[in-house]
């Protein structure tokens, strides 16, 4: 079920157009935001993300 999905992500310091470098290394840049949640810039492994 959707409630059981987990994705390993880490904080991301690379911002803007420099994220292209991350993608070449197999890392997907991400952004987490929502109601009553502080906005976070994250990165996760592209291969792991595609499995979801």
C-alpha distance matrix in Angstrom:
0.0 3.8 5.4 5.7 7.3 11.0 14.1 17.6 20.0 23.6 26.1 28.0 31.8 32.4 32.5 33.8 35.0 34.9 31.1 32.2 33.3 29.9 28.4 31.1 30.1 26.5 25.2 23.3 24.6 22.2 22.8 20.8 22.1 21.4 23.1 24.7 23.4 26.1 25.7 25.1 25.8 23.6 23.5 21.0 21.4 21.1 20.1 17.2 16.1 16.5 14.1 11.2
3.8 0.0 3.8 5.4 5.6 9.2 11.8 15.5 17.3 20.9 23.1 24.9 28.6 29.2 29.1 30.3 31.7 31.7 28.0 29.3 30.6 27.1 25.8 28.8 27.9 24.3 22.7 20.5 21.4 18.8 19.2 17.2 18.4 17.8 19.6 21.4 20.0 22.6 22.1 21.5 22.4 20.4 20.5 18.4 19.3 19.0 18.6 15.6 14.0 14.9 13.1 9.7
5.4 3.8 0.0 3.8 5.7 8.6 11.8 15.0 17.0 20.3 22.4 24.7 28.4 29.5 29.6 31.2 32.9 32.7 29.1 30.8 31.8 28.2 27.3 30.4 29.1 25.8 23.8 21.8 22.4 19.6 19.6 17.0 18.1 17.2 18.6 19.8 18.5 21.3 21.4 20.9 22.2 20.3 20.8 18.9 20.2 20.6 20.4 17.0 15.8 17.3 15.5 12.2
5.7 5.4 3.8 0.0 3.8 6.5 10.1 13.1 15.8 19.2 21.9 24.2 28.0 29.1 29.7 31.4 32.9 32.3 28.7 30.3 30.9 27.2 26.4 29.1 27.5 24.2 22.5 21.0 22.1 19.7 20.4 18.2 19.9 19.6 21.4 22.3 20.5 22.8 22.7 21.6 22.5 20.1 20.1 17.7 18.4 19.1 18.3 14.8 14.3 15.9 13.5 10.8
7.3 5.6 5.7 3.8 0.0 3.8 6.8 10.3 12.8 16.4 19.1 21.1 24.9 25.8 26.3 28.0 29.3 28.7 25.0 26.5 27.1 23.5 22.6 25.4 23.9 20.5 18.8 17.3 18.4 16.3 17.3 15.6 17.8 18.1 20.4 21.6 19.3 21.3 20.6 19.2 19.6 17.0 16.6 14.1 14.9 15.4 14.8 11.4 10.6 12.4 10.3 7.5
11.0 9.2 8.6 6.5 3.8 0.0 3.8 6.7 9.4 13.0 15.9 18.1 21.9 23.0 24.0 26.0 27.4 26.5 22.9 24.6 24.9 21.1 20.7 23.4 21.5 18.5 16.5 15.4 16.4 14.5 15.7 14.1 16.8 17.7 20.3 20.9 18.2 19.6 18.9 16.9 17.2 14.3 13.9 11.4 12.4 13.8 13.6 9.8 9.6 12.3 10.7 8.6
14.1 11.8 11.8 10.1 6.8 3.8 0.0 3.8 6.2 9.9 13.0 14.8 18.6 19.5 20.6 22.7 24.0 22.8 19.3 21.0 21.1 17.3 17.1 19.8 17.9 15.0 12.8 11.8 12.9 11.5 13.2 12.4 15.6 17.3 20.3 21.0 17.8 18.6 17.3 14.8 14.5 11.2 10.3 7.6 8.9 10.5 10.9 7.4 7.0 10.4 9.8 8.3
17.6 15.5 15.0 13.1 10.3 6.7 3.8 0.0 3.8 7.0 10.5 12.7 16.3 17.6 19.2 21.8 23.1 21.4 18.2 20.1 19.6 15.8 16.3 18.8 16.3 14.0 11.6 11.5 12.4 11.6 13.5 13.1 16.5 18.7 21.7 21.8 18.4 18.4 17.2 14.1 13.5 9.9 8.8 6.3 7.8 10.6 11.3 8.2 8.8 12.4 12.1 11.5
20.0 17.3 17.0 15.8 12.8 9.4 6.2 3.8 0.0 3.8 7.0 9.0 12.7 14.0 15.6 18.3 19.9 18.2 15.1 17.5 17.2 13.4 14.4 17.2 15.0 13.1 10.0 9.6 9.5 8.7 10.5 10.5 14.1 16.8 20.0 20.0 16.3 15.8 14.2 10.8 9.8 6.2 5.5 4.6 7.7 10.5 12.4 10.0 9.8 13.5 14.2 13.4
23.6 20.9 20.3 19.2 16.4 13.0 9.9 7.0 3.8 0.0 3.8 6.3 9.7 11.7 13.7 16.9 18.8 16.7 14.2 17.0 16.2 12.7 14.7 17.2 14.9 14.0 10.6 10.8 9.8 9.7 10.9 11.4 14.8 17.8 20.8 20.3 16.5 15.1 13.6 9.9 8.6 5.5 5.5 6.6 9.6 12.7 14.9 13.1 13.0 16.7 17.7 17.1
26.1 23.1 22.4 21.9 19.1 15.9 13.0 10.5 7.0 3.8 0.0 3.8 6.7 9.4 11.1 14.6 17.0 15.1 13.1 16.4 15.8 12.9 15.3 18.0 16.1 15.7 12.1 11.8 9.7 9.4 9.7 10.5 13.4 16.7 19.6 18.9 15.1 13.0 11.3 7.5 6.1 4.5 6.3 9.0 12.3 15.0 17.7 16.3 15.7 19.3 20.7 19.8
28.0 24.9 24.7 24.2 21.1 18.1 14.8 12.7 9.0 6.3 3.8 0.0 3.8 5.7 7.6 11.1 13.3 11.3 9.5 13.0 12.5 9.9 12.6 15.3 13.9 14.0 10.4 10.2 7.6 8.4 9.2 11.3 14.2 17.8 20.9 20.7 16.9 14.5 12.0 8.4 5.4 4.6 5.6 9.1 12.1 14.2 17.4 16.8 15.9 19.1 21.1 20.6
31.8 28.6 28.4 28.0 24.9 21.9 18.6 16.3 12.7 9.7 6.7 3.8 0.0 3.8 6.2 10.0 12.3 10.0 9.6 13.1 12.3 10.8 14.0 16.2 15.1 16.1 12.8 12.9 10.1 11.4 11.8 14.0 16.5 20.1 23.0 22.5 18.9 16.0 13.5 10.4 7.6 8.2 9.1 12.6 15.2 17.2 20.5 20.2 19.4 22.4 24.6 24.2
32.4 29.2 29.5 29.1 25.8 23.0 19.5 17.6 14.0 11.7 9.4 5.7 3.8 0.0 3.8 7.1 8.7 6.2 6.1 9.6 9.0 8.1 11.3 13.3 12.9 14.2 11.3 11.4 8.8 11.0 12.0 15.1 17.5 21.3 24.4 24.5 21.0 18.2 15.2 12.3 8.9 9.3 9.3 12.7 14.8 16.0 19.5 19.9 18.8 21.4 24.1 24.0
32.5 29.1 29.6 29.7 26.3 24.0 20.6 19.2 15.6 13.7 11.1 7.6 6.2 3.8 0.0 3.8 6.6 5.9 6.0 9.5 10.4 10.0 12.2 14.7 15.1 16.0 13.1 12.1 8.8 10.4 10.7 14.0 15.9 19.6 22.7 23.0 19.8 17.1 13.8 11.6 8.3 10.0 10.6 14.2 16.6 17.2 20.9 21.3 19.6 22.0 24.9 24.4
33.8 30.3 31.2 31.4 28.0 26.0 22.7 21.8 18.3 16.9 14.6 11.1 10.0 7.1 3.8 0.0 3.8 5.4 6.1 8.6 10.6 11.1 12.4 14.7 16.1 17.0 14.5 13.1 10.1 11.7 12.0 15.6 17.1 20.6 23.7 24.5 21.6 19.1 15.6 14.1 10.9 12.7 13.1 16.3 18.4 18.2 22.0 22.8 20.7 22.6 25.9 25.4
35.0 31.7 32.9 32.9 29.3 27.4 24.0 23.1 19.9 18.8 17.0 13.3 12.3 8.7 6.6 3.8 0.0 3.8 5.3 6.1 8.5 10.0 10.9 12.5 14.6 15.8 14.1 13.1 11.0 13.4 14.6 18.3 20.1 23.6 26.8 27.9 25.0 22.6 19.0 17.3 13.9 14.9 14.4 17.1 18.5 17.9 21.5 22.9 21.0 22.4 25.9 25.8
34.9 31.7 32.7 32.3 28.7 26.5 22.8 21.4 18.2 16.7 15.1 11.3 10.0 6.2 5.9 5.4 3.8 0.0 3.8 5.3 5.8 7.5 9.5 10.7 12.0 13.9 12.2 12.1 10.4 13.3 14.9 18.6 20.9 24.5 27.8 28.5 25.3 22.8 19.3 17.0 13.4 13.8 12.8 15.5 16.7 16.6 20.2 21.6 20.2 21.9 25.2 25.4
31.1 28.0 29.1 28.7 25.0 22.9 19.3 18.2 15.1 14.2 13.1 9.5 9.6 6.1 6.0 6.1 5.3 3.8 0.0 3.8 5.2 5.1 6.5 8.9 10.0 11.0 8.9 8.4 6.7 10.0 12.1 15.8 18.4 22.1 25.6 26.5 23.1 21.0 17.5 15.0 11.2 11.0 9.6 12.1 13.3 13.1 16.7 18.0 16.5 18.2 21.4 21.6
32.2 29.3 30.8 30.3 26.5 24.6 21.0 20.1 17.5 17.0 16.4 13.0 13.1 9.6 9.5 8.6 6.1 5.3 3.8 0.0 3.8 5.4 5.2 6.5 8.9 10.1 9.4 9.3 9.0 12.4 15.0 18.7 21.4 24.9 28.5 29.7 26.4 24.5 20.9 18.5 14.7 14.2 12.2 13.8 14.0 13.0 16.3 18.3 17.0 17.9 21.4 22.1
33.3 30.6 31.8 30.9 27.1 24.9 21.1 19.6 17.2 16.2 15.8 12.5 12.3 9.0 10.4 10.6 8.5 5.8 5.2 3.8 0.0 3.8 5.5 5.3 6.6 9.1 8.7 10.1 10.2 14.0 16.7 20.2 23.2 26.8 30.4 31.2 27.7 25.6 22.3 19.4 15.6 14.5 12.1 13.6 13.4 13.2 16.2 18.2 17.6 18.8 21.9 23.0
29.9 27.1 28.2 27.2 23.5 21.1 17.3 15.8 13.4 12.7 12.9 9.9 10.8 8.1 10.0 11.1 10.0 7.5 5.1 5.4 3.8 0.0 3.8 5.4 5.1 6.6 5.1 6.8 7.3 11.1 14.1 17.4 20.6 24.2 27.8 28.6 25.0 23.2 19.9 16.8 13.1 11.4 8.5 9.8 9.8 9.9 13.1 14.7 14.2 15.8 18.8 19.7
28.4 25.8 27.3 26.4 22.6 20.7 17.1 16.3 14.4 14.7 15.3 12.6 14.0 11.3 12.2 12.4 10.9 9.5 6.5 5.2 5.5 3.8 0.0 3.8 5.3 5.1 5.0 5.7 7.5 11.1 14.5 17.8 21.0 24.4 28.1 29.3 25.9 24.5 21.1 18.3 14.7 12.8 9.8 10.1 9.4 8.1 11.2 13.5 12.5 13.4 16.7 17.8
31.1 28.8 30.4 29.1 25.4 23.4 19.8 18.8 17.2 17.2 18.0 15.3 16.2 13.3 14.7 14.7 12.5 10.7 8.9 6.5 5.3 5.4 3.8 0.0 3.8 5.5 7.3 9.2 11.2 14.8 18.3 21.5 24.7 28.1 31.9 33.0 29.5 28.0 24.7 21.7 18.1 16.1 12.9 12.9 11.4 10.2 12.5 15.3 15.1 15.4 18.5 20.2
30.1 27.9 29.1 27.5 23.9 21.5 17.9 16.3 15.0 14.9 16.1 13.9 15.1 12.9 15.1 16.1 14.6 12.0 10.0 8.9 6.6 5.1 5.3 3.8 0.0 3.8 5.6 8.9 11.1 14.7 18.1 21.0 24.5 27.9 31.6 32.4 28.8 27.3 24.2 20.9 17.4 15.0 11.4 11.0 9.1 9.1 11.0 13.5 14.0 14.9 17.5 19.4
26.5 24.3 25.8 24.2 20.5 18.5 15.0 14.0 13.1 14.0 15.7 14.0 16.1 14.2 16.0 17.0 15.8 13.9 11.0 10.1 9.1 6.6 5.1 5.5 3.8 0.0 3.8 6.7 9.9 12.9 16.7 19.3 22.8 26.0 29.7 30.8 27.2 26.1 23.2 20.0 16.7 13.9 10.2 8.7 6.3 5.4 7.3 9.9 10.4 11.1 13.7 15.6
25.2 22.7 23.8 22.5 18.8 16.5 12.8 11.6 10.0 10.6 12.1 10.4 12.8 11.3 13.1 14.5 14.1 12.2 8.9 9.4 8.7 5.1 5.0 7.3 5.6 3.8 0.0 3.8 6.5 9.5 13.2 15.7 19.3 22.6 26.3 27.2 23.6 22.4 19.5 16.2 13.0 10.1 6.4 5.6 4.7 5.1 8.3 9.6 9.4 11.3 13.9 14.9
23.3 20.5 21.8 21.0 17.3 15.4 11.8 11.5 9.6 10.8 11.8 10.2 12.9 11.4 12.1 13.1 13.1 12.1 8.4 9.3 10.1 6.8 5.7 9.2 8.9 6.7 3.8 0.0 3.8 6.4 10.1 12.9 16.3 19.5 23.2 24.5 21.0 20.1 17.0 14.1 11.0 8.6 5.5 5.3 6.1 5.3 9.1 9.8 8.1 10.1 13.1 13.4
24.6 21.4 22.4 22.1 18.4 16.4 12.9 12.4 9.5 9.8 9.7 7.6 10.1 8.8 8.8 10.1 11.0 10.4 6.7 9.0 10.2 7.3 7.5 11.2 11.1 9.9 6.5 3.8 0.0 3.8 7.1 10.4 13.6 17.1 20.8 21.8 18.4 17.1 13.7 10.9 7.6 6.0 4.4 6.6 8.9 9.0 12.7 12.9 10.8 13.3 16.1 15.7
22.2 18.8 19.6 19.7 16.3 14.5 11.5 11.6 8.7 9.7 9.4 8.4 11.4 11.0 10.4 11.7 13.4 13.3 10.0 12.4 14.0 11.1 11.1 14.8 14.7 12.9 9.5 6.4 3.8 0.0 3.8 6.7 10.0 13.4 17.1 18.3 14.9 14.1 10.8 8.5 6.0 4.9 5.4 7.4 10.5 10.6 14.1 13.3 10.7 13.4 16.0 14.6
22.8 19.2 19.6 20.4 17.3 15.7 13.2 13.5 10.5 10.9 9.7 9.2 11.8 12.0 10.7 12.0 14.6 14.9 12.1 15.0 16.7 14.1 14.5 18.3 18.1 16.7 13.2 10.1 7.1 3.8 0.0 3.8 6.5 10.1 13.7 14.9 11.7 10.7 7.2 5.8 4.7 5.7 8.1 10.5 13.9 14.3 17.6 16.4 13.7 16.5 18.8 16.8
20.8 17.2 17.0 18.2 15.6 14.1 12.4 13.1 10.5 11.4 10.5 11.3 14.0 15.1 14.0 15.6 18.3 18.6 15.8 18.7 20.2 17.4 17.8 21.5 21.0 19.3 15.7 12.9 10.4 6.7 3.8 0.0 3.8 7.0 10.6 11.6 8.3 8.2 5.7 5.1 6.5 7.3 10.2 11.9 15.5 16.2 19.0 17.2 14.5 17.6 19.2 16.7
22.1 18.4 18.1 19.9 17.8 16.8 15.6 16.5 14.1 14.8 13.4 14.2 16.5 17.5 15.9 17.1 20.1 20.9 18.4 21.4 23.2 20.6 21.0 24.7 24.5 22.8 19.3 16.3 13.6 10.0 6.5 3.8 0.0 3.7 7.2 8.6 6.0 6.5 4.6 6.6 9.0 10.7 13.8 15.7 19.2 19.7 22.6 20.7 17.8 20.7 22.2 19.4
21.4 17.8 17.2 19.6 18.1 17.7 17.3 18.7 16.8 17.8 16.7 17.8 20.1 21.3 19.6 20.6 23.6 24.5 22.1 24.9 26.8 24.2 24.4 28.1 27.9 26.0 22.6 19.5 17.1 13.4 10.1 7.0 3.7 0.0 3.8 6.3 5.2 7.6 7.3 9.9 12.6 14.2 17.2 18.7 22.1 22.5 25.0 22.8 20.0 22.6 23.7 20.6
23.1 19.6 18.6 21.4 20.4 20.3 20.3 21.7 20.0 20.8 19.6 20.9 23.0 24.4 22.7 23.7 26.8 27.8 25.6 28.5 30.4 27.8 28.1 31.9 31.6 29.7 26.3 23.2 20.8 17.1 13.7 10.6 7.2 3.8 0.0 3.8 5.5 8.4 9.6 12.7 15.8 17.5 20.7 22.2 25.6 26.2 28.6 26.3 23.5 26.1 27.0 23.7
24.7 21.4 19.8 22.3 21.6 20.9 21.0 21.8 20.0 20.3 18.9 20.7 22.5 24.5 23.0 24.5 27.9 28.5 26.5 29.7 31.2 28.6 29.3 33.0 32.4 30.8 27.2 24.5 21.8 18.3 14.9 11.6 8.6 6.3 3.8 0.0 3.8 6.7 9.3 12.3 15.9 17.7 21.2 22.8 26.4 27.5 29.9 27.4 24.9 27.9 28.7 25.5
23.4 20.0 18.5 20.5 19.3 18.2 17.8 18.4 16.3 16.5 15.1 16.9 18.9 21.0 19.8 21.6 25.0 25.3 23.1 26.4 27.7 25.0 25.9 29.5 28.8 27.2 23.6 21.0 18.4 14.9 11.7 8.3 6.0 5.2 5.5 3.8 0.0 3.8 6.2 8.7 12.3 14.0 17.5 19.2 22.8 24.1 26.6 24.1 21.8 25.0 25.8 22.9
26.1 22.6 21.3 22.8 21.3 19.6 18.6 18.4 15.8 15.1 13.0 14.5 16.0 18.2 17.1 19.1 22.6 22.8 21.0 24.5 25.6 23.2 24.5 28.0 27.3 26.1 22.4 20.1 17.1 14.1 10.7 8.2 6.5 7.6 8.4 6.7 3.8 0.0 3.8 6.4 10.1 12.4 16.1 18.5 22.3 23.7 26.5 24.4 22.2 25.5 26.7 24.2
25.7 22.1 21.4 22.7 20.6 18.9 17.3 17.2 14.2 13.6 11.3 12.0 13.5 15.2 13.8 15.6 19.0 19.3 17.5 20.9 22.3 19.9 21.1 24.7 24.2 23.2 19.5 17.0 13.7 10.8 7.2 5.7 4.6 7.3 9.6 9.3 6.2 3.8 0.0 3.8 7.0 9.8 13.4 16.1 19.8 21.0 24.0 22.3 19.9 23.1 24.7 22.3
25.1 21.5 20.9 21.6 19.2 16.9 14.8 14.1 10.8 9.9 7.5 8.4 10.4 12.3 11.6 14.1 17.3 17.0 15.0 18.5 19.4 16.8 18.3 21.7 20.9 20.0 16.2 14.1 10.9 8.5 5.8 5.1 6.6 9.9 12.7 12.3 8.7 6.4 3.8 0.0 3.8 6.2 10.0 12.8 16.6 18.1 21.1 19.4 17.5 20.8 22.5 20.5
25.8 22.4 22.2 22.5 19.6 17.2 14.5 13.5 9.8 8.6 6.1 5.4 7.6 8.9 8.3 10.9 13.9 13.4 11.2 14.7 15.6 13.1 14.7 18.1 17.4 16.7 13.0 11.0 7.6 6.0 4.7 6.5 9.0 12.6 15.8 15.9 12.3 10.1 7.0 3.8 0.0 3.8 7.2 10.5 14.1 15.5 18.8 17.7 15.8 19.0 21.1 19.6
23.6 20.4 20.3 20.1 17.0 14.3 11.2 9.9 6.2 5.5 4.5 4.6 8.2 9.3 10.0 12.7 14.9 13.8 11.0 14.2 14.5 11.4 12.8 16.1 15.0 13.9 10.1 8.6 6.0 4.9 5.7 7.3 10.7 14.2 17.5 17.7 14.0 12.4 9.8 6.2 3.8 0.0 3.8 6.9 10.6 12.3 15.5 14.2 12.6 16.1 17.9 16.8
23.5 20.5 20.8 20.1 16.6 13.9 10.3 8.8 5.5 5.5 6.3 5.6 9.1 9.3 10.6 13.1 14.4 12.8 9.6 12.2 12.1 8.5 9.8 12.9 11.4 10.2 6.4 5.5 4.4 5.4 8.1 10.2 13.8 17.2 20.7 21.2 17.5 16.1 13.4 10.0 7.2 3.8 0.0 3.8 7.1 9.0 12.2 11.4 10.3 13.5 15.6 15.2
21.0 18.4 18.9 17.7 14.1 11.4 7.6 6.3 4.6 6.6 9.0 9.1 12.6 12.7 14.2 16.3 17.1 15.5 12.1 13.8 13.6 9.8 10.1 12.9 11.0 8.7 5.6 5.3 6.6 7.4 10.5 11.9 15.7 18.7 22.2 22.8 19.2 18.5 16.1 12.8 10.5 6.9 3.8 0.0 3.8 6.2 8.8 7.6 7.1 10.5 12.1 12.1
21.4 19.3 20.2 18.4 14.9 12.4 8.9 7.8 7.7 9.6 12.3 12.1 15.2 14.8 16.6 18.4 18.5 16.7 13.3 14.0 13.4 9.8 9.4 11.4 9.1 6.3 4.7 6.1 8.9 10.5 13.9 15.5 19.2 22.1 25.6 26.4 22.8 22.3 19.8 16.6 14.1 10.6 7.1 3.8 0.0 3.8 5.6 5.4 6.3 8.8 10.4 11.5
21.1 19.0 20.6 19.1 15.4 13.8 10.5 10.6 10.5 12.7 15.0 14.2 17.2 16.0 17.2 18.2 17.9 16.6 13.1 13.0 13.2 9.9 8.1 10.2 9.1 5.4 5.1 5.3 9.0 10.6 14.3 16.2 19.7 22.5 26.2 27.5 24.1 23.7 21.0 18.1 15.5 12.3 9.0 6.2 3.8 0.0 3.8 5.5 5.0 6.2 8.8 10.3
20.1 18.6 20.4 18.3 14.8 13.6 10.9 11.3 12.4 14.9 17.7 17.4 20.5 19.5 20.9 22.0 21.5 20.2 16.7 16.3 16.2 13.1 11.2 12.5 11.0 7.3 8.3 9.1 12.7 14.1 17.6 19.0 22.6 25.0 28.6 29.9 26.6 26.5 24.0 21.1 18.8 15.5 12.2 8.8 5.6 3.8 0.0 3.8 5.4 5.3 6.6 9.3
17.2 15.6 17.0 14.8 11.4 9.8 7.4 8.2 10.0 13.1 16.3 16.8 20.2 19.9 21.3 22.8 22.9 21.6 18.0 18.3 18.2 14.7 13.5 15.3 13.5 9.9 9.6 9.8 12.9 13.3 16.4 17.2 20.7 22.8 26.3 27.4 24.1 24.4 22.3 19.4 17.7 14.2 11.4 7.6 5.4 5.5 3.8 0.0 3.8 5.5 5.3 7.1
16.1 14.0 15.8 14.3 10.6 9.6 7.0 8.8 9.8 13.0 15.7 15.9 19.4 18.8 19.6 20.7 21.0 20.2 16.5 17.0 17.6 14.2 12.5 15.1 14.0 10.4 9.4 8.1 10.8 10.7 13.7 14.5 17.8 20.0 23.5 24.9 21.8 22.2 19.9 17.5 15.8 12.6 10.3 7.1 6.3 5.0 5.4 3.8 0.0 3.8 5.4 5.5
16.5 14.9 17.3 15.9 12.4 12.3 10.4 12.4 13.5 16.7 19.3 19.1 22.4 21.4 22.0 22.6 22.4 21.9 18.2 17.9 18.8 15.8 13.4 15.4 14.9 11.1 11.3 10.1 13.3 13.4 16.5 17.6 20.7 22.6 26.1 27.9 25.0 25.5 23.1 20.8 19.0 16.1 13.5 10.5 8.8 6.2 5.3 5.5 3.8 0.0 3.8 5.3
14.1 13.1 15.5 13.5 10.3 10.7 9.8 12.1 14.2 17.7 20.7 21.1 24.6 24.1 24.9 25.9 25.9 25.2 21.4 21.4 21.9 18.8 16.7 18.5 17.5 13.7 13.9 13.1 16.1 16.0 18.8 19.2 22.2 23.7 27.0 28.7 25.8 26.7 24.7 22.5 21.1 17.9 15.6 12.1 10.4 8.8 6.6 5.3 5.4 3.8 0.0 3.8
11.2 9.7 12.2 10.8 7.5 8.6 8.3 11.5 13.4 17.1 19.8 20.6 24.2 24.0 24.4 25.4 25.8 25.4 21.6 22.1 23.0 19.7 17.8 20.2 19.4 15.6 14.9 13.4 15.7 14.6 16.8 16.7 19.4 20.6 23.7 25.5 22.9 24.2 22.3 20.5 19.6 16.8 15.2 12.1 11.5 10.3 9.3 7.1 5.5 5.3 3.8 0.0
